[in-house]
Amino acid sequence: MNELTASRRKISDSQLPQAALPYWSDYLARLALQARVSAVTRLRLRSLHGQLKSAPGGLTAMPHYRQRNPRGDRRMSVEQRSIAVTQSLNSPLSLPYWSAYLRRLGEEVKRASRTRNLKRALLKNASLEDTQSHPVRCPIGDRRTRLRSRRRTPAESRFSLGGWQYYFVAKLVLYGMALIAFHPLANLAFAAFLLWRGASPRLGRLQNIAAMPMALALLYYDSWLPPIQRLIFQASALSQFNGAYLLELLARFASWSALAALLIATLVCRLVSRWLHLGALLIVGMALVGVAQGVARWNAGEPTNLDQGVAQFFTQEADRSVKFEQPLSGEVPFDVIFIHVCSLSWDDVEAVGLAQHPLWKQFDILLTRFNSAASYSGPAALHLLRANCGQPEHGRMYVSAAEKCYLMSSLQRSGFEPELALNHDGQFDDFIGQIRTHGHLNAAPLSLDGLEVAQRAFDGTPVYDDLSVLDRWLDKRRQSDYKRVALYYNTVTMHDGNYLPGAHSSQNTQDIYKGRLRLFLDETAAFMQKLQQSGHRAVVVFVPEHGAAVRGDAMQIAGLRELPTPAITLVPVGIKVVGEDIARAEKTLRVDQPTSYLAISHIIVQMLDFSPFAGRSFKASEYIENLPTTRFVAQNEKTVMMESNQQYFFTHGTDGWQNYSEFNALDTK
């Protein structure tokens, strides 16, 4: 018998006397059965022992059994057998208690592991020919010594990603559903790192540990989330969100259709991996995705001069401006009221079905393609307060500009007294500090003491009722002696995350957006009616900061505004002339050309030059002659969105330009 057969028999023999310990449920059942059997056996043994003693001759064996056993015969006599049986039954083999049971179970696992390793080493050193000529003879019913299933060939092991294959499958599924992007080169490089096998199991474990943060970073890189630098920069602002709002935002990432697709893909891959090399298929699939992306870009004919177009746009905007003049002494004075609304876009209005609200028909001029140029409140407020000049780059708004560019300063030089009112405390993201430092609006905000708290903001601070705040300002205005006042009113009534008192625990903030918007539009219309009834003359400029992203899209969840998409920055801007002696010759005039803040300044300057309260018939068309148009370009700190040939492209500044419209069929106004 050769060495291999001897070794296998040795291993098999060493395993035979080792009885496997039961699991805890079987352990309890066997323990109870043992107790019952032991009790019955003791009773029967005592009865049998008593019968033997009472019989004639006692325990003496019958004559033909009294002969001594032959040498070498180890069979016991009747008396010896009786004593042995008595001893074995009086102290039966008992199962261990819990601590001993667990200890023995651990020792058995270690012993089995050592035996397995020894067997693997012996099988590795043996030749296949010797195995075929001397097959292992397994004991009846013992399958532990049978040969293992076929090992993977070197080619199969080389293209095996192990459990990481499900990571790539999930990403390809999400990419197919347009929920994430996919960078083929980065993913293929990560797959190559996973395919490399270390010389020892320890290196393999270190490889898996190192792969985990790499996988998370790559997934974030493939997602539509903002760049990680932007997330770190906004960490302080995110820390002010209350816990309920953060949980609501996280819940918006969940998609039942995506979860179902991932589950089905996982089950299919588990079945397919039995017959096909899934790792090799994934590598080929990722390479084909890269080829398909290149072909799609080639066929789309993506413009290659977008960087040049953006640079040219800002160069042209830097040379544009509107000049304010001092009103003539004989002109009828009037106020200018800017209602700056947070989180309201045309897409939001259409999403909740309020595109036909009566307020839109009350405006004299309605700009339907107005670009707010930003998707956050601070930059949007600075854009409005610097509306006299062309659209600046995002970074240039935080650098001093020419005095002629500041809207409120220009109005002040034209005889208007600047005033400030808000329906919030203005502390989030240092909003008041920004408009003072970079917007040159230094007026003290209107006091909110004693006013009705209509909502609670996403950070828990109070949000006051709009009509109550504007009514207080109107009462204060009646008592002032200023001939002309320029009011900047900022409202966060429509901000995502606001909740009604007492409804926070039961209502999603987006579910109540429609009700909040209807109330806000009704109160705005009511304020303009009160303003007219008070006898004051005013020009009301209704301009939102940005949208609320109520519907979201394939790239951003609802409420996320990192990408300044057309659905977020195309906002409804209305201008209303309020006064008792206004004779309107036209209905609401809709302006469908692409416009921005320079158009607002242009209309105000025209009204200062030719007052709508001069007693003649008011025609809105006279004030939009030579109205400056502005190409669609929107920015955040790290992102630029631009329109080119009726297609929207965006860039984060590092990855080049990406086509936005291929993911979203936008029905923008």
C-alpha positions in Angstrom: 0.0 0.0 0.0 1.5 3.3 -1.0 1.9 6.4 1.1 -1.3 8.2 -0.2 -3.6 5.2 0.6 -2.0 4.8 4.1 -2.4 8.5 4.8 -6.1 8.5 3.7 -6.8 5.5 5.8 -5.1 7.0 8.8 -7.2 10.2 8.4 -10.4 8.1 8.0 -9.6 6.0 11.0 -8.8 9.0 13.2 -12.2 10.5 12.3 -14.3 7.4 13.0 -14.4 7.5 16.8 -15.1 11.2 17.0 -18.8 11.5 17.4 -20.1 14.9 16.2 -21.8 16.9 19.0 -25.4 17.9 18.3 -26.6 21.4 17.8 -28.5 22.9 20.8 -32.0 21.9 19.8 -30.9 18.3 19.2 -28.8 18.5 22.3 -31.8 19.3 24.4 -33.9 16.5 22.8 -31.2 13.9 23.4 -30.7 15.1 26.9 -34.3 14.6 27.7 -34.4 11.2 26.0 -31.3 10.1 27.9 -32.9 11.0 31.3 -36.0 9.0 30.5 -34.1 5.9 29.2 -31.7 6.0 32.2 -34.6 6.0 34.7 -36.4 3.0 33.0 -33.1 1.1 32.7 -32.3 1.5 36.4 -35.7 0.2 37.4 -35.4 -2.9 35.1 -31.9 -3.6 36.3 -32.8 -3.5 39.9 -35.7 -5.8 39.3 -33.5 -8.3 37.4 -30.8 -8.1 40.0 -33.3 -8.9 42.7 -34.7 -11.9 40.8 -31.1 -13.3 40.4 -30.4 -13.0 44.1 -33.7 -14.7 45.1 -33.2 -17.6 42.7 -31.7 -21.0 44.0 -27.9 -20.7 44.0 -28.0 -16.9 43.8 -25.7 -15.5 41.1 -23.9 -18.8 40.5 -23.8 -19.7 36.8 -25.2 -22.9 35.5 -22.8 -25.9 35.5 -22.0 -25.9 31.8 -21.0 -22.2 32.1 -18.7 -22.6 35.1 -15.8 -23.7 33.0 -13.0 -21.0 32.6 -12.8 -19.4 29.2 -9.9 -20.6 27.0 -6.8 -18.5 26.8 -7.2 -15.6 24.6 -11.0 -15.7 24.9 -12.1 -12.4 26.5 -15.8 -13.2 26.9 -16.9 -12.5 30.5 -18.7 -14.9 32.8 -22.3 -14.2 33.8 -21.2 -12.6 37.1 -18.6 -10.4 35.4 -21.1 -9.4 32.8 -23.7 -8.6 35.4 -21.3 -6.4 37.3 -20.2 -4.6 34.1 -23.8 -4.0 33.1 -24.6 -2.7 36.5 -21.7 -0.3 36.5 -22.4 1.0 33.0 -26.1 1.6 33.7 -25.6 3.1 37.1 -23.3 5.7 35.5 -24.5 6.2 32.0 -22.6 8.3 29.4 -24.0 11.8 30.0 -24.0 14.8 27.7 -22.0 17.8 28.9 -23.5 20.9 30.4 -23.6 24.2 28.3 -20.1 25.4 29.1 -18.6 22.0 28.6 -20.7 21.5 25.5 -19.5 24.7 23.9 -15.9 23.9 24.8 -16.1 20.4 23.3 -17.8 21.8 20.3 -15.0 24.3 19.8 -12.4 21.6 20.2 -14.2 19.4 17.7 -14.2 22.3 15.2 -10.4 22.8 15.6 -9.7 19.1 15.4 -11.8 18.9 12.2 -9.9 21.9 10.8 -6.5 20.4 11.5 -7.7 17.1 9.9 -8.9 18.9 6.8 -5.7 20.9 6.4 -3.7 17.7 6.8 -5.8 15.9 4.2 -5.4 18.8 1.8 -1.7 18.7 2.1 -1.5 15.0 1.5 -3.8 15.2 -1.5 -1.8 18.1 -2.9 1.4 16.1 -2.9 -0.1 13.0 -4.4 -0.4 12.4 -8.1 -3.6 11.9 -10.0 -2.4 8.6 -11.4 -1.8 7.1 -7.9 -5.3 8.4 -6.9 -7.0 6.5 -9.7 -5.0 3.3 -9.1 -5.7 3.2 -5.4 -9.2 4.7 -4.8 -10.3 5.6 -1.3 -12.4 3.0 0.3 -14.9 4.9 2.4 -16.7 3.3 5.3 -20.4 2.6 4.7 -22.4 5.8 5.4 -19.2 7.9 5.9 -18.9 10.6 3.2 -16.3 12.7 4.9 -13.4 11.0 3.2 -14.7 11.4 -0.3 -12.8 13.6 -2.8 -13.9 17.2 -3.1 -15.5 18.7 -6.1 -13.4 19.8 -9.0 -11.0 22.6 -8.2 -10.9 25.8 -10.3 -8.4 25.8 -13.1 -5.8 28.6 -13.1 -7.7 30.3 -15.9 -10.9 30.3 -13.9 -9.2 31.6 -10.8 -7.6 34.4 -12.8 -11.0 35.8 -13.8 -12.8 35.2 -10.5 -13.9 38.4 -8.7 -15.4 36.4 -5.8 -18.0 38.2 -3.9 -17.0 41.5 -5.6 -18.7 40.4 -8.8 -22.1 41.4 -7.2 -20.7 44.9 -6.7 -20.1 45.3 -10.4 -23.4 43.7 -11.3 -25.2 46.1 -9.1 -23.5 49.1 -10.6 -24.2 48.0 -14.2 -27.9 47.5 -13.2 -28.1 51.0 -11.7 -26.3 52.4 -14.7 -28.8 50.7 -17.0 -31.6 52.4 -15.0 -29.9 55.8 -15.4 -29.6 56.1 -11.6 -25.8 56.5 -11.7 -23.1 57.3 -14.2 -20.4 54.7 -15.1 -16.7 55.4 -15.7 -15.4 52.2 -17.5 -11.7 52.9 -17.1 -11.9 53.5 -13.3 -14.0 50.4 -12.8 -11.8 48.2 -15.0 -8.8 49.4 -13.0 -10.5 48.4 -9.8 -11.5 45.0 -11.2 -7.8 44.5 -12.2 -6.8 45.2 -8.6 -9.3 42.6 -7.3 -8.1 40.0 -9.8 -4.6 40.2 -8.6 -4.0 37.4 -6.1 -1.5 37.6 -3.3 1.0 34.8 -2.5 -0.6 34.1 0.9 -4.1 34.2 2.4 -3.0 37.1 4.6 -2.3 39.3 1.6 -5.7 38.3 0.2 -7.4 39.5 3.4 -5.4 42.8 3.3 -6.5 43.2 -0.3 -10.2 42.8 0.6 -9.8 45.3 3.4 -8.1 47.9 1.1 -10.8 47.3 -1.5 -13.7 48.3 0.7 -12.9 52.1 0.9 -11.9 52.0 -2.8 -15.2 50.5 -3.7 -17.1 53.2 -1.7 -15.1 56.0 -3.3 -15.6 54.6 -6.8 -19.4 54.3 -6.2 -19.5 57.9 -5.0 -17.5 58.9 -8.1 -20.0 57.1 -10.3 -23.0 58.6 -8.6 -24.7 61.9 -9.5 -23.9 63.3 -6.0 -21.9 66.5 -5.8 -18.1 66.3 -5.7 -16.8 65.2 -2.3 -15.1 68.6 -1.8 -18.5 70.3 -2.1 -19.9 67.8 0.4 -17.1 68.6 2.9 -17.6 72.3 2.4 -21.3 72.0 3.1 -20.9 69.8 6.2 -21.4 72.7 8.6 -24.7 73.6 6.9 -25.9 70.0 6.8 -25.2 69.7 10.6 -27.9 72.3 11.2 -30.6 70.1 9.6 -32.9 68.4 12.1 -32.8 64.6 12.3 -36.3 64.1 10.9 -35.4 66.0 7.7 -32.1 64.1 7.3 -34.0 60.8 7.5 -36.5 62.1 5.0 -33.7 63.0 2.6 -32.2 59.5 3.0 -35.5 57.9 2.4 -35.8 59.7 -1.0 -32.8 57.7 -2.2 -34.7 54.5 -1.8 -36.3 53.1 -4.9 -38.5 50.0 -4.9 -37.9 49.4 -8.6 -34.2 49.7 -8.1 -34.2 47.3 -5.1 -36.3 44.8 -7.0 -34.0 45.0 -10.0 -30.9 44.4 -7.8 -32.5 41.4 -6.1 -33.4 39.8 -9.5 -30.0 40.5 -10.9 -28.3 38.9 -7.8 -30.4 35.7 -8.1 -29.7 35.4 -11.8 -26.0 35.9 -11.3 -25.9 33.1 -8.7 -27.6 30.7 -11.1 -25.4 31.8 -14.1 -22.2 31.5 -12.1 -22.6 27.7 -11.9 -22.0 27.3 -15.6 -20.3 30.5 -16.8 -17.3 32.5 -15.6 -19.1 35.6 -14.3 -15.9 37.6 -13.7 -14.8 37.3 -17.3 -18.3 38.3 -18.5 -18.3 41.4 -16.2 -14.9 42.5 -17.5 -16.1 42.2 -21.1 -19.4 43.9 -20.2 -17.6 46.9 -18.7 -15.4 47.2 -21.7 -18.4 47.2 -24.0 -20.1 49.9 -21.9 -17.0 52.1 -22.5 -17.2 51.4 -26.2 -20.9 52.2 -26.3 -20.4 55.5 -24.5 -17.7 56.6 -27.0 -19.9 55.7 -29.9 -22.8 57.6 -28.4 -20.7 60.7 -27.9 -19.4 60.4 -31.4 -22.9 60.1 -32.9 -24.3 62.9 -30.7 -21.8 65.3 -32.1 -21.2 66.9 -28.6 -19.9 70.4 -29.0 -16.2 70.7 -28.3 -16.1 74.4 -27.6 -18.3 74.6 -24.5 -15.4 75.9 -22.4 -14.8 78.6 -24.9 -18.5 79.4 -25.0 -18.7 79.8 -21.2 -15.6 82.1 -21.2 -17.1 84.2 -24.0 -20.4 84.4 -22.2 -18.9 85.9 -19.0 -16.7 88.2 -21.0 -19.8 89.6 -22.8 -21.8 89.9 -19.6 -19.1 91.9 -17.9 -19.6 94.7 -20.5 -23.4 94.9 -20.0 -25.1 97.2 -17.5 -28.2 99.3 -16.9 -27.9 102.9 -15.7 -30.3 104.4 -13.2 -31.2 108.1 -13.5 -32.6 110.5 -10.9 -36.4 110.8 -11.4 -37.8 114.1 -12.5 -39.1 116.3 -9.7 -42.5 116.3 -11.1 -42.9 112.6 -11.4 -45.5 110.8 -9.3 -43.5 108.8 -6.6 -44.1 105.1 -6.1 -42.5 102.3 -4.2 -40.6 99.3 -5.6 -41.2 96.0 -3.7 -39.1 92.9 -4.4 -40.7 89.7 -3.2 -37.8 87.2 -3.3 -39.2 83.7 -3.0 -37.1 80.6 -2.0 -37.9 77.3 -3.7 -40.4 78.0 -6.5 -39.8 77.2 -10.2 -42.0 76.6 -13.2 -41.4 72.8 -12.9 -42.6 72.9 -9.2 -45.7 74.8 -10.2 -46.5 72.3 -12.9 -45.7 69.3 -10.7 -48.4 70.3 -8.1 -50.9 71.5 -10.7 -51.0 75.2 -9.9 -49.9 76.6 -13.3 -53.4 78.1 -13.7 -53.5 79.9 -10.4 -55.2 83.3 -10.7 -52.0 85.1 -9.5 -50.2 84.5 -12.7 -52.9 86.4 -14.6 -52.8 89.4 -12.3 -49.2 90.4 -13.3 -48.8 92.9 -16.0 -45.6 91.3 -17.2 -44.7 87.6 -16.9 -41.3 86.4 -17.8 -41.6 82.7 -18.6 -38.0 82.0 -19.5 -36.3 83.8 -16.6 -33.0 82.1 -15.4 -32.2 82.6 -11.8 -28.6 81.5 -12.6 -28.2 79.7 -9.2 -29.8 76.9 -7.2 -29.0 78.2 -3.7 -30.4 81.2 -1.8 -27.2 83.1 -1.1 -25.9 83.3 -4.7 -29.5 84.0 -6.0 -29.9 86.9 -3.6 -26.6 88.4 -4.7 -27.5 88.0 -8.3 -30.7 90.1 -7.7 -28.9 92.7 -5.6 -26.3 93.1 -8.4 -28.9 93.0 -11.2 -27.7 96.3 -12.8 -24.8 94.5 -14.5 -24.5 91.4 -16.5 -24.4 88.0 -15.0 -21.0 87.5 -13.1 -19.2 84.2 -12.5 -20.0 82.5 -9.2 -16.7 83.4 -7.6 -16.9 87.1 -8.8 -20.0 87.7 -6.7 -18.0 87.6 -3.6 -15.6 90.3 -4.9 -16.4 94.0 -4.8 -17.9 95.3 -8.1 -18.5 98.7 -9.5 -21.0 100.7 -7.5 -23.3 101.0 -10.5 -23.9 97.2 -10.4 -25.7 97.2 -7.0 -29.5 97.4 -7.4 -30.5 98.8 -3.9 -27.6 101.3 -3.9 -28.7 102.6 -7.4 -32.3 102.9 -6.2 -31.1 104.8 -3.1 -29.2 107.3 -5.4 -32.5 107.6 -7.4 -34.4 108.7 -4.3 -35.6 105.4 -2.8 -35.1 104.5 0.8 -33.9 100.8 1.1 -35.7 98.6 3.5 -35.4 95.0 4.5 -38.0 92.4 5.6 -37.8 88.6 6.0 -40.1 86.0 7.4 -37.2 84.1 9.0 -34.2 85.0 11.2 -31.8 85.1 8.3 -29.0 83.2 10.3 -28.8 80.1 8.2 -25.7 80.2 6.0 -25.2 83.8 7.3 -27.8 85.1 4.8 -28.1 88.6 6.3 -24.3 88.9 6.4 -24.0 87.9 2.7 -26.6 90.5 1.5 -25.0 93.2 3.6 -21.4 92.5 2.7 -21.8 91.5 -0.9 -25.2 93.0 -1.8 -24.7 96.4 -0.2 -28.1 96.2 1.5 -27.4 97.6 5.0 -31.0 98.3 6.2 -32.1 96.9 9.5 -34.6 94.0 9.1 -38.2 94.5 10.0 -39.1 93.3 13.6 -41.0 90.0 13.7 -41.9 90.1 17.4 -45.5 89.0 18.1 -46.2 87.7 14.6 -47.8 84.4 13.8 -45.5 81.4 13.3 -46.9 79.6 10.3 -44.2 76.9 9.9 -41.0 75.5 11.2 -37.9 75.4 9.0 -35.7 72.4 8.3 -33.4 73.6 11.1 -36.3 74.1 13.6 -36.3 77.9 13.4 -39.7 79.7 13.1 -41.1 80.7 9.7 -43.6 83.6 10.0 -46.8 84.1 8.0 -46.1 86.1 4.8 -49.2 88.1 4.9 -48.7 89.1 8.5 -45.1 90.2 7.8 -46.1 92.2 4.7 -49.1 93.8 6.6 -46.8 94.9 9.3 -44.5 96.5 6.8 -47.5 98.2 5.1 -48.6 99.6 8.4 -45.1 100.9 9.0 -45.0 102.4 5.5 -48.2 104.4 6.1 -46.5 106.1 9.1 -43.2 106.9 7.3 -42.4 110.2 5.6 -40.3 108.7 2.7 -41.6 109.5 -0.7 -40.1 106.5 -2.3 -39.2 103.1 -0.7 -37.4 100.1 -2.1 -38.3 97.0 -0.1 -36.4 93.7 -0.4 -38.6 91.0 1.1 -37.2 87.5 1.4 -39.4 84.5 2.2 -38.6 80.9 2.9 -42.2 79.7 3.1 -41.7 77.2 0.2 -38.3 75.8 1.3 -38.0 72.1 1.2 -38.0 70.6 4.7 -40.5 73.1 6.2 -43.3 71.6 8.2 -46.5 72.8 9.7 -46.8 72.9 13.5 -48.0 69.6 14.8 -47.7 67.8 11.5 -44.0 67.0 11.4 -44.2 63.5 12.7 -47.0 62.4 10.3 -46.6 64.4 7.0 -43.8 64.3 4.5 -42.7 67.9 3.7 -43.1 67.3 0.0 -46.6 66.0 0.5 -47.7 69.4 1.9 -45.9 71.4 -0.8 -49.0 71.9 -2.9 -51.0 73.2 0.1 -48.2 75.5 1.2 -47.8 76.9 -2.4 -51.5 77.5 -2.8 -51.7 79.4 0.5 -48.6 81.4 -0.4 -49.9 82.4 -3.8 -53.3 83.4 -2.3 -51.6 85.5 0.3 -49.4 87.2 -2.3 -52.5 88.1 -4.3 -54.2 89.3 -1.1 -51.2 91.6 -0.2 -51.3 93.2 -3.7 -55.0 93.8 -3.2 -54.5 95.4 0.2 -51.7 97.5 -1.3 -54.0 98.8 -3.9 -56.8 99.5 -1.4 -54.4 101.4 0.8 -53.9 104.0 -1.9 -50.1 103.4 -2.2 -48.5 103.3 -5.6 -46.0 100.5 -6.1 -44.3 98.3 -8.6 -44.2 94.7 -7.2 -41.5 92.4 -8.6 -42.2 88.8 -7.8 -39.0 86.8 -8.4 -38.1 83.4 -7.0 -34.5 82.5 -6.0 -34.6 78.9 -7.4 -36.9 75.9 -7.5 -37.5 73.3 -4.8 -36.8 70.3 -7.2 -40.2 68.8 -6.1 -40.0 66.1 -8.8 -36.3 65.5 -8.9 -34.9 63.7 -11.9 -32.6 60.8 -12.8 -29.5 62.6 -11.6 -30.9 64.2 -8.4 -33.4 63.1 -5.8 -36.2 65.4 -5.0 -35.0 68.3 -3.0 -31.4 68.1 -4.1 -30.2 71.2 -6.0 -26.5 70.7 -6.5 -27.0 70.7 -10.3 -28.5 74.0 -11.4 -30.8 72.3 -13.9 -33.4 74.2 -16.0 -36.1 72.6 -13.9 -34.6 74.4 -10.9 -33.4 77.8 -12.3 -36.2 78.6 -14.8 -38.5 80.5 -12.4 -41.8 82.5 -12.9 -41.1 86.3 -12.6 -44.0 88.6 -12.5 -44.2 92.4 -12.4 -47.3 94.2 -11.2 -48.1 97.9 -11.2 -50.3 98.7 -8.3 -52.3 101.9 -8.0 -55.8 103.3 -8.1 -55.3 105.5 -11.1 -54.0 102.8 -13.5 -55.7 102.5 -16.8 -54.6 99.2 -18.3 -54.8 98.8 -22.0 -53.5 95.3 -22.1 -53.8 92.0 -20.3 -50.9 90.0 -18.9 -47.9 90.3 -21.3 -45.9 87.1 -21.5 -42.2 87.3 -22.4 -40.9 84.0 -23.7 -37.4 85.1 -24.6 -34.5 83.9 -22.3 -34.0 86.6 -19.7 -32.2 87.1 -16.4 -31.7 89.8 -13.8 -30.6 92.5 -16.3 -34.2 92.4 -17.7 -35.6 93.3 -14.2 -33.3 96.3 -13.9 -34.2 97.4 -17.4 -37.9 97.4 -16.7 -37.5 99.3 -13.5 -35.3 101.9 -15.2 -38.0 102.3 -17.9 -40.6 102.9 -15.3 -38.5 105.5 -13.6 -38.0 107.3 -16.9 -41.6 106.9 -18.0 -43.8 106.5 -14.9 -46.7 104.2 -15.2 -48.6 106.5 -12.9 -48.4 109.6 -15.2 -52.2 109.5 -15.8 -52.0 108.0 -19.3 -53.0 104.6 -20.4 -50.6 101.9 -19.1 -49.1 99.6 -21.7 -46.7 97.0 -20.5 -45.3 96.5 -24.0 -43.7 100.0 -23.8 -41.5 98.9 -20.9 -40.0 95.8 -22.6 -38.8 97.4 -25.7 -35.1 96.5 -26.3 -35.4 94.1 -23.3 -32.0 92.5 -22.8 -32.0 88.7 -23.3 -29.5 86.4 -21.6 -28.3 83.0 -22.7 -28.9 80.1 -20.2 -25.9 79.6 -18.0 -26.3 78.6 -14.4 -23.6 78.1 -11.8 -22.9 76.8 -8.3 -19.5 76.7 -6.7 -18.2 73.7 -8.6 -20.8 73.1 -11.3 -21.7 74.9 -14.5 -24.9 74.2 -16.6 -25.1 75.6 -20.1 -27.5 75.5 -23.0 -26.2 74.8 -26.5 -28.3 74.1 -29.5 -31.4 73.4 -27.3 -29.4 70.8 -25.3 -28.1 71.3 -21.8 -24.6 70.3 -20.7 -23.0 70.4 -17.3 -19.5 70.0 -15.9 -18.0 69.8 -12.5 -14.8 71.3 -13.8 -12.7 68.1 -13.8 -14.5 65.5 -15.9 -15.4 67.5 -19.0 -18.9 68.2 -20.2 -21.7 65.8 -19.9 -25.0 65.8 -21.8 -27.9 66.5 -19.4 -30.8 66.2 -21.7 -30.2 62.6 -22.6 -31.2 61.6 -19.1 -34.2 64.0 -18.8 -36.9 64.9 -21.2 -37.6 68.3 -19.8 -40.8 70.1 -20.7 -39.5 73.5 -19.7 -41.4 76.6 -20.5 
